[in-house]
Amino acid sequence: MRPWLERLPPRPDSAALAALAGQQEVLVAPGRPLRFVPPQGDGMAYETRTRERGEVETRPDNWHDFFNALVWLAFPRAKRALNAAHVAAMQPVGAERGVLRDALTHFDECGIAVLSTRPDLLDLLRGFQWKELFVARRAEVRTAMRFVVFGHATYEALLAPFRGLTAKAVLLEATPDELALPAVALTATVDARLAAALSGGVYRRPRDFQPLPLLGIPGVTPASEAPGFYDDTWQFRPGRRAAAKTYLENGVSPGAAGARAGNC
């Protein structure tokens, strides 16, 4: 994201975004170049407008919409795939919102791609083994993993990170060459891989994404350098199976336990 931020003013600027979009030549659909427009207020659905007209409604002076625009520029393939899936899930017109659209929205708002050359590190993340991953294997995390934020709400939240900030992760095995790519090339690689996964219907429910407490990633907060930071089970919860076990043993609802960690 940094290469795009460096080309923009330090605050949301609609005119600068529009100019940058013109330089990128991003297509939302064949023959429909991406344009950022003010909210139109004509009743047309946001996703439909984007798909049919290439227009992404963007409020001026608004960080949330500013980051959404930047994600369109940085990850055009994945955003195009998300938009197409949203529009398809809205058919027939007037259909009730379902689990699929919820999943698409979760990733659009809060998504992150986690790449690693070590499948065992990804398995630790899947298993909610936070201390093993981020304390015992911290050096390996730094060298063999990359965390690429996708969700625009997550970018906004990272302006002022808070305890419990959680992203919805897609876990991707990667080659050493991929991890060594410079930022722009790595982003393009992630964009292509996310687009393929989202177009392929791999993620159809919100729970298909892996919860990831963002403050646990090395470097996000200085507090995480202390091993005891990961003893905070409100933030670094033990996972769905452990929560279900707690429910069976103590009568604590697994849904309530799972909800303790904050979302983006």
C-alpha positions in Angstrom: 0.0 0.0 0.0 2.9 2.4 0.7 3.8 3.0 -2.9 0.3 4.3 -3.5 0.2 6.3 -0.3 3.5 8.0 -1.2 1.8 9.4 -4.4 -1.1 11.0 -2.4 -1.5 13.8 0.1 -1.4 12.8 3.8 -5.2 13.2 4.2 -8.1 11.8 2.1 -8.2 13.8 -1.2 -10.9 12.9 -3.8 -9.2 14.9 -6.6 -5.9 13.2 -6.0 -7.6 9.7 -5.9 -9.3 10.4 -9.2 -6.1 11.5 -10.8 -4.3 8.4 -9.6 -7.1 6.2 -10.8 -6.7 7.7 -14.3 -3.0 6.8 -14.3 -3.6 3.2 -13.2 -6.1 2.3 -16.0 -8.0 -0.2 -13.8 -11.0 -1.9 -15.3 -13.9 -2.9 -13.1 -15.4 -4.9 -16.0 -14.6 -5.0 -19.8 -15.0 -1.5 -21.1 -15.7 0.0 -17.7 -12.7 1.9 -16.3 -12.6 2.5 -12.6 -13.8 5.9 -11.4 -14.3 7.3 -7.9 -17.4 9.4 -7.7 -19.3 11.1 -4.9 -22.3 9.3 -3.4 -25.1 9.6 -6.0 -28.2 9.1 -3.9 -30.3 7.7 -6.8 -31.1 4.4 -5.1 -28.9 2.3 -7.3 -27.1 -0.4 -5.3 -23.4 0.3 -4.5 -22.1 -3.0 -5.9 -24.3 -2.8 -9.0 -23.1 0.7 -9.8 -19.5 -0.4 -9.5 -20.1 -3.4 -11.8 -22.3 -1.8 -14.4 -20.8 1.7 -14.6 -17.3 1.4 -13.1 -18.2 4.0 -10.5 -17.1 3.5 -6.9 -19.0 5.8 -4.6 -16.4 7.6 -2.4 -17.2 10.1 0.3 -14.9 13.1 0.4 -12.6 13.5 3.4 -13.5 10.0 4.6 -10.7 7.6 5.7 -12.8 4.4 5.2 -13.6 5.3 1.6 -10.1 6.6 1.0 -8.6 3.2 1.9 -11.3 1.4 -0.1 -10.2 3.4 -3.2 -6.5 2.6 -2.5 -7.3 -1.1 -2.2 -9.0 -0.9 -5.6 -5.7 0.5 -7.0 -3.5 -2.0 -5.2 -5.6 -5.1 -5.7 -7.7 -4.6 -8.8 -8.2 -8.2 -9.6 -9.3 -9.3 -6.2 -11.6 -6.3 -5.8 -13.1 -7.0 -9.3 -13.7 -10.6 -8.2 -15.3 -9.6 -5.0 -17.6 -7.1 -6.8 -18.6 -9.7 -9.4 -19.4 -12.2 -6.7 -21.4 -9.7 -4.8 -23.5 -8.8 -7.8 -24.1 -12.5 -8.6 -25.1 -13.2 -5.1 -27.7 -10.3 -5.3 -29.6 -12.2 -8.0 -32.5 -12.3 -8.4 -33.0 -8.6 -7.8 -34.4 -8.1 -4.3 -33.0 -11.4 -3.0 -32.4 -11.5 0.8 -28.8 -11.0 1.9 -27.3 -14.4 2.6 -24.2 -16.0 4.2 -22.2 -15.7 1.0 -22.5 -11.9 0.8 -21.6 -11.7 4.5 -18.4 -13.7 3.8 -17.5 -11.4 0.9 -18.1 -8.3 3.0 -16.0 -9.7 5.9 -13.0 -10.1 3.6 -13.6 -6.9 1.7 -13.6 -5.0 5.0 -11.3 -7.0 7.2 -9.2 -9.3 5.0 -5.5 -10.1 5.2 -3.4 -12.5 3.1 -0.8 -14.5 5.1 1.9 -16.1 3.0 4.5 -18.5 4.2 7.2 -20.8 2.9 6.6 -23.0 5.9 3.3 -24.9 6.0 3.9 -25.8 9.6 3.7 -22.1 10.6 0.4 -21.7 8.8 -0.8 -24.8 10.7 0.1 -23.1 14.0 -2.0 -20.1 12.9 -4.9 -22.4 11.9 -4.7 -24.1 15.3 -4.7 -20.8 17.3 -1.3 -21.7 18.7 -0.4 -18.1 19.3 2.5 -18.4 21.7 4.1 -21.2 19.8 3.9 -19.2 16.6 4.6 -15.7 17.7 7.0 -16.4 20.7 8.7 -19.7 20.2 8.9 -19.4 16.4 9.1 -15.6 16.2 12.3 -15.5 14.3 10.9 -17.9 11.7 7.7 -15.8 11.4 9.9 -12.8 10.5 11.8 -14.6 7.8 9.3 -17.1 6.4 6.0 -15.3 6.6 4.5 -12.1 5.1 1.2 -10.4 6.2 -0.5 -8.4 3.4 -3.5 -6.4 4.6 -6.4 -6.3 2.1 -9.4 -5.0 4.0 -10.0 -1.3 3.8 -11.7 -1.2 7.3 -8.6 -2.8 8.7 -6.3 -0.1 7.1 -8.6 2.5 8.8 -8.4 0.7 12.1 -4.6 0.5 11.9 -4.5 4.3 12.1 -5.3 3.8 15.8 -4.8 0.1 16.6 -6.8 -1.3 19.6 -6.7 -4.4 21.7 -8.6 -7.2 20.0 -8.3 -5.8 16.5 -8.9 -9.0 14.4 -8.6 -9.6 10.6 -10.0 -12.4 8.4 -7.1 -14.3 6.9 -6.6 -16.3 3.8 -3.5 -18.5 4.3 -1.3 -19.1 1.2 1.8 -21.3 0.8 4.5 -19.4 -1.0 7.9 -19.9 -2.5 11.1 -18.2 -1.2 11.2 -16.2 -4.5 7.7 -14.9 -3.9 8.5 -13.8 -0.3 11.6 -12.0 -1.6 9.6 -9.9 -4.1 9.6 -6.1 -3.6 6.4 -4.6 -2.3 4.7 -3.8 -5.5 5.4 -7.2 -7.1 4.4 -9.1 -4.0 1.1 -7.1 -3.9 0.4 -8.1 -7.5 1.1 -11.7 -6.8 -1.2 -11.7 -3.8 -3.8 -9.8 -5.9 -3.8 -12.6 -8.5 -4.0 -15.4 -6.0 -6.8 -13.8 -4.0 -8.8 -13.1 -7.2 -8.5 -16.8 -8.1 -9.7 -18.0 -4.7 -12.6 -15.5 -4.5 -13.7 -16.2 -8.1 -13.5 -19.9 -7.4 -16.0 -19.8 -4.6 -13.5 -21.2 -2.0 -14.7 -18.9 0.7 -18.5 -19.0 1.1 -19.0 -18.4 4.9 -17.5 -15.9 7.3 -16.0 -18.8 9.3 -14.1 -20.0 6.2 -11.6 -17.2 7.0 -9.0 -17.6 9.7 -9.2 -15.1 12.6 -5.9 -13.3 13.1 -5.4 -10.9 16.1 -3.3 -8.2 14.3 -1.5 -6.9 17.3 0.2 -10.3 17.6 2.1 -9.9 14.3 5.7 -9.0 15.1 6.3 -5.3 14.5 2.7 -4.1 14.8 3.0 -3.0 18.4 6.1 -2.9 20.7 4.1 -4.6 23.4 4.3 -7.9 21.5 8.0 -8.1 22.1 7.2 -9.3 25.7 6.2 -13.0 25.7 3.6 -12.4 28.3 1.7 -10.2 25.8 0.3 -13.4 24.3 -1.1 -14.6 27.7 -4.1 -12.3 27.1 -6.7 -14.9 26.2 -9.3 -12.3 25.6 -7.3 -11.2 22.6 -5.5 -14.4 21.7 -8.4 -16.8 22.1 -7.8 -20.6 22.1 -9.9 -21.3 19.0 -13.3 -22.8 18.1 -12.6 -26.3 19.3 -11.2 -25.1 22.6 -14.2 -22.8 23.0 -16.5 -25.7 22.4 -14.6 -27.7 25.0 -15.0 -24.9 27.5 -18.7 -24.8 26.8 -19.1 -28.5 27.4 -17.0 -28.4 30.6 -18.2 -25.1 32.1 -21.3 -24.1 30.3 -19.7 -21.0 28.7 -21.2 -20.3 25.3 -18.7 -20.9 22.5 -20.4 -18.1 20.6 -19.7 -15.7 23.4 -16.2 -16.8 23.8 -15.6 -16.3 20.1 -17.0 -12.8 20.2 -14.6 -11.5 22.8 -11.9 -10.6 20.3 -12.8 -7.4 18.5 -13.4 -7.2 14.8 -11.8 -4.6 12.5 
